[in-house]
Structures are given as C-alpha cells and as structure tokens.
Amino acid sequence: MQNPSPPLTPPQPMTQRRIPRLLLLIASLGLSLADALCAAERAAADNLAWAQLAPAERAVLMPFAEQWPSLPAETRQRLRQGAARWATMSPEDRAESRQRFGQWQAMPEVEKQRLRQRYQQFQRLPTDQKRRLRQAFGRFQQLPPNQRRALRQRFEAMTPAERQAFRQNRDGAAWPGDQRPGAPMGAPAMAPAQRQQLNALVQSLSPEQRQRLHAHLQTLAAPERALLRQKLAAMSPPERAAYLRALLDP
C-alpha cells in the first residue's frame, strides 16, 4: 500500500512587523488606514480558502498566497476589499497607488511609527467620529486624481498651526482659533453660507497670510474673534481683500 503523503507544513504566522505592512498595502490600493479598519470592524468572518477565491482576486493577492491560511479573517477581508477596489481603478489611479506605496517604503522608520500610532488612535475613536471620517474619505475618493494630489500638496505645505486650524474648520469650528461650536464665550453660531464663505476666504490666502491671520486671531478673545468674522462676512470681496491686506501684510 502506498504510504500517505506527509502533511503540508503550515505557513509560519505573520510577524507583528508584517501586519502593519499589510495594512499599508491596503492603503496603497486606495483605502486609507482608517477606512480599512472600519471595513474590518463591520466585516463578517471570511473563511474562504485560497482555492475558493476568484481567479482575478488570486492574481492581485498572489504575494499573500503562502500566508493566506494563517491570516486572520479580518485581514483576509481587508485584502479582498483592496483587490476588489484595484479591479475598478483606472490606470491613473493604479499608478498613483503604486507611487504612494513606494513613498511608504522609502519613508523613515520614525514617520512609519507615527502613522502606526495614528492608526491605533483611530481604533479608539467614537463610532460617530469614525462615521464622519469614512464619509469625508468617501468624498475625497470621488475627486479626480489631480484634485486629490493638489489637496495633499496644499495640506503638506501648511504649518502645524494651519493644519490644526484646517482640522477645526473641517470638524465644524466657525473660525480658526475658536473651539468647537458652543465652547467660545457665547459666540453666536454661524450660518452654513457664512461658514463656507469664510472657509473659502481663508483658503484663498497665501500660506504666509494664513499663518499671520492665525497668529492674529490667537491674540483676540473669543468675542473679538466673533466680531471680526461677522465684519468680514458682511464685506464685499474687494473690501475684504483690502482689509486683510492692511491687517496681514507687514
């Protein structure tokens, strides 16, 4: 009688160092780390064996073929979602994704660690805030690649103070330097049209002007900031431009 074939040696478990790399690969396929995490949280267990995957999926996920049996279900789910997204991407989007992954590989270890910490921070966010981040990411992904690149470049050119002010405005703050609505000393809430108008005004300034505006606002009490924003909102575009030149130019 023929001797049975020896059992296959199971693949070695993924190391802790390998898992963050997987997550960043998903990011290179067009998903942010935050979005990939949220997809994993709502995904059911995925127990498909490698042979059960569609040929197109196996073609994209071939680098993970040997490790597939030992990967956690949620990691398999994220990889399959990334492969599905890759199949729908245009050649330009794929080139952009490859470029982002190449940038990650060339990134200093300190910067990689910072991104891993941000990933861990995302896990601790409230459900509602995760939902808002997913929605914002969805809107960002709908933009043409050239607009996404322009937004990234503009954000990278900001100073730390400008980035903080930008995040506050994105989260609903009425004016750079203020806290969230309701926190400043009785400052009245702004109408959506006014907020959009002032946000557009801030974004139209040069980086140096935005930095000076932010520094100036930090010297004002909350009621004074509220008065200034109301004054600017009531001006015509030429009046506003002249006022800001006098206020911000050295």
Backbone as numpy.savetxt, mean C-alpha at the origin, in Angstrom:
# Nx Ny Nz CAx CAy CAz Cx Cy Cz
8.11 -61.68 -5.65 7.25 -60.47 -5.65 8.13 -59.24 -5.65
7.73 -58.31 -6.44 8.55 -57.09 -6.57 8.46 -56.27 -5.30
9.59 -55.81 -4.84 9.61 -54.99 -3.63 8.93 -53.66 -3.90
8.13 -53.19 -2.93 7.47 -51.89 -3.13 8.49 -50.78 -3.20
8.13 -49.78 -3.93 9.03 -48.62 -4.06 9.14 -47.92 -2.72
10.33 -47.43 -2.38 10.48 -46.70 -1.11 9.64 -45.45 -1.12
9.11 -45.06 0.03 8.29 -43.84 0.09 9.10 -42.63 -0.28
8.43 -41.69 -0.90 9.10 -40.42 -1.26 9.48 -39.67 -0.01
10.65 -39.08 -0.03 11.08 -38.26 1.10 10.33 -36.94 1.07
9.62 -36.63 2.15 8.85 -35.37 2.14 9.76 -34.18 2.04
9.35 -33.14 1.34 10.18 -31.94 1.23 10.39 -31.30 2.57
11.53 -30.68 2.71 11.86 -30.02 3.97 10.96 -28.84 4.20
10.55 -28.56 5.45 9.68 -27.40 5.72 10.37 -26.11 5.30
9.55 -25.13 4.95 10.07 -23.82 4.61 10.65 -23.16 5.84
11.76 -22.50 5.67 12.35 -21.79 6.79 11.64 -20.48 7.00
11.84 -19.89 8.18 11.22 -18.60 8.47 11.70 -17.54 7.49
12.90 -17.71 7.02 13.45 -16.71 6.10 12.78 -16.83 4.74
12.28 -18.03 4.40 11.69 -18.25 3.09 10.27 -17.68 3.02
9.52 -17.76 4.13 8.13 -17.33 4.11 7.99 -15.86 3.73
8.72 -14.90 4.36 8.61 -13.51 3.91 8.92 -13.34 2.43
9.83 -14.16 1.90 10.14 -14.05 0.48 8.94 -14.45 -0.36
8.20 -15.48 0.11 6.98 -15.87 -0.60 5.98 -14.73 -0.61
5.83 -14.09 0.53 4.88 -12.99 0.62 5.26 -11.85 -0.31
6.56 -11.60 -0.44 6.99 -10.52 -1.33 6.84 -10.93 -2.79
6.93 -12.23 -3.07 6.67 -12.67 -4.43 5.22 -12.38 -4.78
4.32 -12.64 -3.84 2.91 -12.33 -4.08 2.76 -10.83 -4.36
3.48 -10.02 -3.60 3.41 -8.57 -3.84 3.89 -8.24 -5.25
4.91 -8.97 -5.73 5.41 -8.70 -7.07 4.40 -9.08 -8.15
3.44 -9.93 -7.81 2.39 -10.30 -8.77 1.25 -9.31 -8.76
1.39 -8.21 -8.07 0.38 -7.17 -8.13 -0.42 -7.02 -6.86
-0.14 -7.81 -5.82 -0.85 -7.69 -4.55 0.04 -6.99 -3.55
-0.50 -6.09 -2.76 0.25 -5.53 -1.66 0.33 -6.57 -0.57
1.31 -6.42 0.35 1.39 -7.33 1.48 0.10 -7.30 2.29
-0.43 -6.09 2.47 -1.66 -5.99 3.25 -2.80 -6.72 2.56
-2.92 -6.56 1.24 -4.01 -7.20 0.52 -3.85 -8.70 0.51
-2.60 -9.17 0.40 -2.36 -10.61 0.41 -2.76 -11.21 1.75
-2.46 -10.49 2.83 -2.82 -10.97 4.16 -4.34 -11.06 4.30
-5.04 -10.02 3.86 -6.49 -10.02 4.00 -7.11 -11.15 3.19
-6.55 -11.41 2.01 -7.06 -12.51 1.22 -6.87 -13.83 1.95
-5.73 -13.98 2.63 -5.48 -15.21 3.38 -6.43 -15.35 4.55
-6.75 -14.24 5.19 -7.62 -14.30 6.36 -9.02 -14.78 6.01
-9.50 -14.41 4.81 -10.86 -14.78 4.46 -10.91 -16.03 3.59
-9.74 -16.61 3.29 -9.70 -17.79 2.43 -9.95 -19.06 3.23
-10.68 -19.97 2.66 -10.88 -21.27 3.31 -9.64 -22.12 3.06
-9.56 -23.24 3.79 -8.41 -24.14 3.65 -8.32 -24.64 2.22
-7.13 -24.66 1.68 -6.92 -25.05 0.30 -6.04 -26.30 0.31
-6.64 -27.45 0.06 -5.92 -28.70 0.17 -5.62 -29.35 -1.18
-5.71 -28.60 -2.26 -5.44 -29.17 -3.57 -3.99 -29.62 -3.66
-3.80 -30.84 -4.15 -2.45 -31.33 -4.41 -1.90 -30.65 -5.65
-0.58 -30.74 -5.81 0.06 -30.10 -6.96 -0.52 -30.60 -8.28
-0.76 -31.91 -8.37 -1.27 -32.49 -9.61 -2.69 -32.03 -9.92
-3.43 -31.53 -8.91 -4.80 -31.09 -9.13 -4.89 -29.65 -9.63
-3.80 -28.93 -9.60 -3.82 -27.57 -10.09 -3.96 -27.55 -11.61
-4.53 -26.47 -12.10 -4.66 -26.31 -13.55 -3.27 -26.15 -14.17
-3.09 -26.62 -15.41 -1.77 -26.48 -16.05 -1.24 -25.04 -16.04
-2.14 -24.06 -16.26 -1.68 -22.67 -16.26 -1.16 -22.25 -14.90
-1.83 -22.74 -13.82 -1.36 -22.42 -12.47 0.00 -23.05 -12.21
0.16 -24.32 -12.61 1.44 -24.99 -12.37 2.57 -24.29 -13.11
2.27 -23.77 -14.29 3.32 -23.09 -15.06 3.84 -21.87 -14.32
2.92 -21.10 -13.68 3.33 -19.90 -12.96 3.98 -20.26 -11.63
3.47 -21.29 -10.96 3.91 -21.64 -9.62 5.01 -22.70 -9.61
5.61 -23.02 -10.76 6.62 -24.06 -10.85 7.75 -23.93 -9.82
8.21 -22.70 -9.49 9.29 -22.60 -8.48 8.90 -23.18 -7.12
7.60 -23.37 -6.86 7.15 -23.86 -5.57 6.69 -25.32 -5.62
6.96 -26.01 -6.73 6.44 -27.36 -6.91 6.94 -28.31 -5.83
8.24 -28.28 -5.53 8.79 -29.21 -4.55 8.28 -28.93 -3.14
8.09 -27.64 -2.81 7.65 -27.29 -1.47 6.13 -27.37 -1.29
5.38 -27.53 -2.39 3.92 -27.42 -2.33 3.29 -28.31 -1.25
3.67 -29.61 -1.12 3.01 -30.45 -0.11 3.21 -29.96 1.32
4.29 -29.22 1.58 4.57 -28.78 2.94 4.12 -27.36 3.24
3.61 -26.64 2.22 3.19 -25.26 2.44 1.88 -25.22 3.22
1.73 -24.26 4.14 0.44 -24.08 4.82 -0.66 -23.77 3.81
-1.90 -24.11 4.18 -3.03 -23.89 3.27 -3.16 -22.43 2.88
-2.97 -21.51 3.85 -3.15 -20.10 3.52 -2.06 -19.61 2.57
-0.85 -20.16 2.67 0.20 -19.77 1.73 -0.11 -20.27 0.33
-0.63 -21.50 0.23 -1.05 -22.00 -1.07 -2.13 -21.10 -1.68
-3.08 -20.69 -0.85 -4.16 -19.84 -1.34 -3.63 -18.52 -1.88
-2.69 -17.92 -1.17 -2.13 -16.65 -1.63 -1.37 -16.84 -2.95
-0.63 -17.94 -3.05 0.11 -18.19 -4.28 -0.84 -18.41 -5.46
-1.93 -19.13 -5.23 -2.89 -19.36 -6.31 -3.58 -18.06 -6.72
-3.88 -17.20 -5.76 -4.48 -15.91 -6.10 -3.51 -15.06 -6.90
-2.23 -15.11 -6.52 -1.23 -14.37 -7.28 -1.10 -14.90 -8.71
-1.15 -16.24 -8.86 -1.07 -16.83 -10.20 -2.27 -16.44 -11.04
-3.46 -16.41 -10.41 -4.66 -16.02 -11.15 -4.57 -14.57 -11.60
-4.05 -13.73 -10.73 -3.92 -12.31 -11.10 -2.89 -12.14 -12.22
-1.78 -12.89 -12.12 -0.75 -12.81 -13.15 -1.32 -13.14 -14.53
-2.24 -14.12 -14.58 -2.82 -14.54 -15.86 -3.64 -13.43 -16.51
-4.16 -12.50 -15.70 -5.00 -11.43 -16.25 -4.23 -10.14 -16.50
-2.94 -10.09 -16.13 -2.17 -8.87 -16.25 -1.69 -8.64 -17.67
-1.59 -7.38 -18.03 -1.05 -7.01 -19.34 0.47 -7.17 -19.32
1.10 -7.25 -20.49 2.57 -7.33 -20.52 3.24 -6.18 -19.77
2.66 -4.98 -19.84 3.23 -3.84 -19.13 3.14 -4.03 -17.62
1.99 -4.55 -17.14 1.85 -4.81 -15.70 2.81 -5.89 -15.24
3.01 -6.92 -16.06 3.94 -7.98 -15.68 5.37 -7.46 -15.59
5.73 -6.61 -16.54 7.07 -6.02 -16.50 7.25 -5.17 -15.25
6.19 -4.43 -14.87 6.26 -3.62 -13.66 6.41 -4.49 -12.43
5.70 -5.63 -12.40 5.79 -6.53 -11.26 7.18 -7.14 -11.15
7.75 -7.55 -12.28 9.11 -8.09 -12.25 10.09 -7.03 -11.74
9.89 -5.79 -12.15 10.77 -4.71 -11.71 10.68 -4.52 -10.20
9.42 -4.55 -9.65 9.27 -4.37 -8.22 9.93 -5.50 -7.44
9.81 -6.73 -7.95 10.43 -7.85 -7.25 11.95 -7.76 -7.33
12.46 -7.28 -8.47 13.90 -7.07 -8.57 14.39 -6.02 -7.59
13.57 -4.97 -7.39 13.92 -3.93 -6.42 13.93 -4.51 -5.01
12.99 -5.42 -4.72 12.99 -6.05 -3.40 14.26 -6.88 -3.18
14.66 -7.63 -4.18 15.86 -8.45 -4.05 17.10 -7.60 -3.82
17.14 -6.41 -4.44 18.30 -5.53 -4.29 18.23 -4.65 -3.05
17.13 -4.72 -2.32 16.92 -3.84 -1.16 17.82 -4.25 0.01
18.38 -3.28 0.75 19.17 -3.62 1.94 18.33 -4.39 2.95
18.98 -5.22 3.74 18.26 -6.05 4.70 17.51 -5.21 5.72
18.05 -4.03 6.05 17.36 -3.16 7.01 16.00 -2.73 6.47
15.96 -2.39 5.18 14.70 -1.97 4.57 13.73 -3.14 4.46
14.26 -4.33 4.15 13.38 -5.51 4.11 12.76 -5.77 5.48
13.56 -5.62 6.51 13.05 -5.83 7.86 11.96 -4.81 8.19
12.13 -3.58 7.72 11.12 -2.57 7.97 9.79 -2.95 7.31
9.86 -3.48 6.10 8.64 -3.91 5.42 7.99 -5.09 6.12
8.82 -6.00 6.64 8.25 -7.13 7.37 7.53 -6.65 8.64
8.11 -5.63 9.29 7.47 -5.08 10.48 6.13 -4.43 10.13
6.08 -3.73 8.99 4.81 -3.14 8.56 3.78 -4.23 8.26
4.23 -5.34 7.71 3.33 -6.47 7.47 2.76 -7.00 8.79
3.61 -7.11 9.79 3.14 -7.57 11.10 2.19 -6.56 11.73
2.47 -5.27 11.54 1.57 -4.25 12.08 0.20 -4.34 11.44
0.16 -4.67 10.15 -1.12 -4.78 9.47 -1.99 -5.88 10.10
-1.35 -6.95 10.53 -2.11 -8.05 11.13 -2.86 -7.61 12.38
-2.36 -6.57 13.04 -2.97 -6.13 14.30 -4.00 -5.01 14.09
-4.22 -4.58 12.85 -5.17 -3.50 12.61 -6.61 -3.97 12.82
-7.51 -3.06 13.21 -8.93 -3.41 13.30 -9.48 -3.80 11.94
-10.54 -4.59 11.95 -11.13 -5.08 10.71 -11.56 -3.94 9.80
-12.15 -2.88 10.38 -12.64 -1.77 9.56 -11.49 -1.07 8.85
-10.37 -0.92 9.53 -9.23 -0.25 8.91 -8.63 -1.12 7.81
-8.60 -2.43 8.02 -8.14 -3.32 6.96 -9.04 -3.20 5.73
-10.35 -3.09 5.97 -11.28 -2.96 4.86 -10.99 -1.70 4.06
-10.74 -0.57 4.77 -10.44 0.68 4.06 -9.16 0.56 3.24
-8.17 -0.12 3.81 -6.91 -0.30 3.09 -7.12 -1.15 1.84
-7.94 -2.19 1.95 -8.21 -3.03 0.78 -8.92 -2.21 -0.31
-9.87 -1.36 0.12 -10.58 -0.54 -0.85 -9.63 0.45 -1.53
-8.75 1.08 -0.73 -7.79 2.03 -1.31 -6.85 1.32 -2.27
-6.43 0.11 -1.89 -5.54 -0.65 -2.77 -6.26 -1.02 -4.07
-7.55 -1.37 -3.96 -8.33 -1.70 -5.15 -8.42 -0.52 -6.11
-8.63 0.69 -5.54 -8.69 1.88 -6.39 -7.34 2.15 -7.05
-6.27 1.95 -6.27 -4.93 2.16 -6.81 -4.65 1.20 -7.96
-5.07 -0.07 -7.82 -4.82 -1.06 -8.85 -5.59 -0.80 -10.13
-6.68 -0.03 -10.03 -7.46 0.29 -11.22 -6.82 1.38 -12.07
-5.84 2.07 -11.52 -5.18 3.14 -12.26 -4.28 2.55 -13.34
-4.05 3.27 -14.42 -3.09 2.82 -15.44 -1.68 2.73 -14.82
-0.83 1.85 -15.34 0.52 1.69 -14.77 1.31 2.99 -14.68
1.18 3.88 -15.68 1.96 5.11 -15.64 1.50 6.02 -14.50
0.19 6.01 -14.18 -0.30 6.80 -13.06 0.15 6.21 -11.72
0.18 4.87 -11.63 0.66 4.24 -10.40 2.12 4.58 -10.16
2.92 4.54 -11.23 4.34 4.90 -11.07 4.50 6.35 -10.64
3.69 7.24 -11.23 3.78 8.66 -10.87 3.43 8.87 -9.40
2.41 8.18 -8.91 2.03 8.31 -7.50 3.12 7.79 -6.58
3.72 6.65 -6.94 4.81 6.12 -6.11 5.98 7.10 -6.07
6.33 7.65 -7.23 7.45 8.58 -7.29 7.17 9.84 -6.47
5.92 10.34 -6.54 5.57 11.53 -5.77 5.65 11.25 -4.28
5.17 10.07 -3.86 5.22 9.73 -2.43 6.66 9.56 -1.96
7.50 8.92 -2.78 8.89 8.71 -2.40 9.65 10.03 -2.29
9.21 11.06 -3.03 9.88 12.36 -3.00 9.47 13.20 -1.79
8.44 12.79 -1.07 7.96 13.56 0.08 8.92 13.41 1.26
8.95 14.44 2.10 9.66 14.36 3.37 8.81 13.53 4.34
9.41 13.05 5.46 8.60 12.32 6.44 7.39 13.10 6.94
7.55 14.41 7.14 6.42 15.22 7.61 5.32 15.30 6.56
5.72 15.41 5.27 4.73 15.45 4.20 4.00 14.12 4.08
4.73 13.03 4.26 4.07 11.72 4.18 3.05 11.56 5.30
3.39 12.03 6.50 2.45 11.94 7.61 1.21 12.77 7.33
1.42 13.98 6.80 0.28 14.83 6.47 -0.58 14.20 5.38
0.07 13.57 4.40 -0.66 12.90 3.33 -1.51 11.76 3.88
-0.92 10.95 4.78 -1.69 9.85 5.37 -2.86 10.38 6.17
-2.66 11.48 6.91 -3.76 12.04 7.68 -4.89 12.49 6.77
-4.55 13.12 5.66 -5.58 13.55 4.73 -6.31 12.36 4.12
-5.57 11.29 3.80 -6.19 10.11 3.22 -7.13 9.46 4.24
-6.80 9.56 5.53 -7.63 8.97 6.57 -8.79 9.86 6.98
-8.87 11.06 6.40 -10.03 11.91 6.66 -9.72 13.19 7.40
-8.46 13.48 7.71 -8.16 14.73 8.39 -8.47 15.89 7.46
-9.03 16.98 8.02 -9.47 18.08 7.18 -8.32 18.93 6.68
-7.20 18.94 7.38 -6.13 19.87 7.02 -4.82 19.35 7.60
-3.69 19.44 6.87 -2.43 18.98 7.40 -2.12 19.61 8.76
-1.67 18.78 9.68 -1.36 19.27 11.02 -2.48 19.04 12.00
-3.72 18.86 11.53 -4.83 18.54 12.41 -4.82 17.05 12.71
-5.55 16.69 13.74 -5.76 15.30 14.03 -7.01 14.86 13.28
-7.55 13.71 13.63 -8.74 13.22 12.97 -9.93 14.10 13.31
-10.97 14.08 12.49 -12.12 14.94 12.74 -12.67 14.76 14.14
-12.95 15.88 14.80 -13.49 15.84 16.16 -12.43 16.05 17.20
-11.15 15.79 16.86 -10.09 15.93 17.85 -9.67 17.38 18.07
-9.48 18.21 17.02 -9.07 19.58 17.27 -10.12 20.33 18.07
-9.72 21.37 18.75 -10.55 22.07 19.72 -11.80 22.65 19.05
-12.75 21.83 18.78 -14.00 22.31 18.23 -13.93 22.80 16.81
-12.88 22.44 16.08 -12.79 22.89 14.70 -13.94 22.31 13.89
-14.66 23.12 13.11 -15.81 22.61 12.37 -15.40 21.64 11.29
-16.24 20.63 11.06 -15.97 19.67 10.00 -16.10 20.33 8.64
-15.27 19.91 7.69 -15.30 20.50 6.36 -16.25 19.71 5.47
-16.88 20.41 4.56 -17.70 19.74 3.55 -16.78 18.96 2.62
-17.25 17.82 2.07 -16.40 17.02 1.18 -15.81 17.83 0.03
-16.61 18.74 -0.55 -16.09 19.53 -1.68 -14.93 20.42 -1.24
-15.06 21.02 -0.04 -13.98 21.86 0.47 -12.73 21.03 0.73
-12.92 19.84 1.32 -11.76 18.99 1.61 -11.04 18.61 0.33
-11.79 18.24 -0.70 -11.18 17.89 -1.97 -10.44 19.08 -2.57
-11.04 20.26 -2.43 -10.42 21.47 -2.97 -9.09 21.76 -2.29
-9.07 21.63 -0.96 -7.84 21.92 -0.23 -6.79 20.83 -0.44
-7.23 19.58 -0.55 -6.27 18.52 -0.84 -5.62 18.75 -2.20
-6.44 19.15 -3.19 -5.88 19.45 -4.51 -4.91 20.63 -4.44
-5.25 21.61 -3.60 -4.37 22.76 -3.43 -3.02 22.34 -2.88
-3.03 21.51 -1.83 -1.78 21.06 -1.21 -0.94 20.27 -2.22
-1.60 19.38 -2.98 -0.87 18.57 -3.94 -0.30 19.39 -5.09
-0.87 20.56 -5.36 -0.37 21.40 -6.45 0.89 22.16 -6.06
1.21 22.20 -4.76 2.39 22.91 -4.30 3.65 22.10 -4.59
4.77 22.78 -4.67 6.04 22.08 -4.81 6.39 21.42 -3.48
7.28 20.41 -3.49 7.66 19.77 -2.22 8.17 20.77 -1.19
8.94 21.78 -1.63 9.46 22.78 -0.69 8.33 23.62 -0.12
7.37 23.99 -0.96 6.23 24.77 -0.47 5.37 23.97 0.51
5.17 22.68 0.21 4.38 21.84 1.11 5.07 21.72 2.47
6.39 21.60 2.43 7.14 21.51 3.68 7.00 22.79 4.50
7.07 23.94 3.82 6.91 25.22 4.53 5.49 25.37 5.06
4.51 24.95 4.26 3.12 25.04 4.73 2.92 24.18 5.96
3.45 22.96 5.93 3.31 22.08 7.08 3.98 22.68 8.31
5.18 23.25 8.13 5.88 23.85 9.26 5.10 25.05 9.81
4.50 25.84 8.89 3.71 26.99 9.33 2.48 26.54 10.11
1.82 25.50 9.64 0.61 25.03 10.32 0.92 24.49 11.71
2.11 23.94 11.87 2.47 23.40 13.18 2.62 24.51 14.23
2.83 25.75 13.76 2.96 26.86 14.71 1.61 27.44 15.12
0.52 26.99 14.47 -0.81 27.54 14.74 -1.59 26.62 15.66
-2.43 27.22 16.48 -3.37 26.44 17.28 -4.47 25.90 16.37
-5.19 24.88 16.82 -6.23 24.25 16.00 -7.27 25.26 15.50
-7.77 26.19 16.34 -8.75 27.16 15.81 -8.16 28.03 14.71
-6.87 28.40 14.84 -6.24 29.23 13.81 -6.09 28.46 12.50
-5.77 27.16 12.60 -5.70 26.34 11.39 -7.07 26.26 10.72
-8.11 26.13 11.53 -9.47 26.06 10.97 -9.81 27.36 10.24
-9.44 28.49 10.82 -9.72 29.77 10.18 -8.95 29.91 8.87
-7.70 29.45 8.87 -6.88 29.55 7.67 -7.46 28.70 6.55
-7.86 27.49 6.86 -8.39 26.64 5.81 -9.71 27.19 5.26
-10.53 27.80 6.13 -11.77 28.41 5.65 -11.47 29.61 4.75
-10.46 30.36 5.12 -10.08 31.53 4.33 -9.60 31.10 2.94
-8.76 30.05 2.90 -8.26 29.58 1.62 -9.37 28.99 0.76
-10.29 28.26 1.41 -11.39 27.65 0.66 -12.30 28.70 0.02
-12.40 29.88 0.65 -13.28 30.93 0.15 -12.64 31.76 -0.96
-11.33 31.62 -1.16 -10.64 32.42 -2.17 -10.83 31.84 -3.56
-10.67 32.69 -4.55 -10.61 32.22 -5.92 -9.21 31.62 -6.16
-9.04 30.77 -7.17 -7.71 30.19 -7.42 -6.59 31.22 -7.55
-6.77 32.34 -8.29 -5.68 33.32 -8.36 -5.39 33.97 -7.00
-6.45 34.27 -6.23 -6.23 34.86 -4.91 -5.49 33.88 -3.99
-5.87 32.63 -4.08 -5.24 31.63 -3.23 -3.76 31.46 -3.58
-3.47 31.44 -4.88 -2.08 31.30 -5.31 -1.23 32.48 -4.84
-1.78 33.70 -4.96 -1.04 34.89 -4.53 -0.83 34.87 -3.02
-1.84 34.46 -2.28 -1.74 34.43 -0.82 -0.67 33.42 -0.40
-0.66 32.23 -1.02 0.31 31.21 -0.64 1.73 31.62 -1.03
1.87 32.31 -2.16 3.21 32.78 -2.53 3.74 33.74 -1.47
2.88 34.66 -1.03 3.31 35.60 0.00 3.59 34.89 1.33
2.85 33.83 1.62 3.01 33.13 2.89 4.20 32.18 2.89
4.45 31.51 1.76 5.40 30.40 1.74 6.74 30.75 1.10
6.76 31.69 0.17 8.02 31.99 -0.49 8.95 32.72 0.47
10.25 32.39 0.45 11.20 33.05 1.38 11.40 34.52 1.05
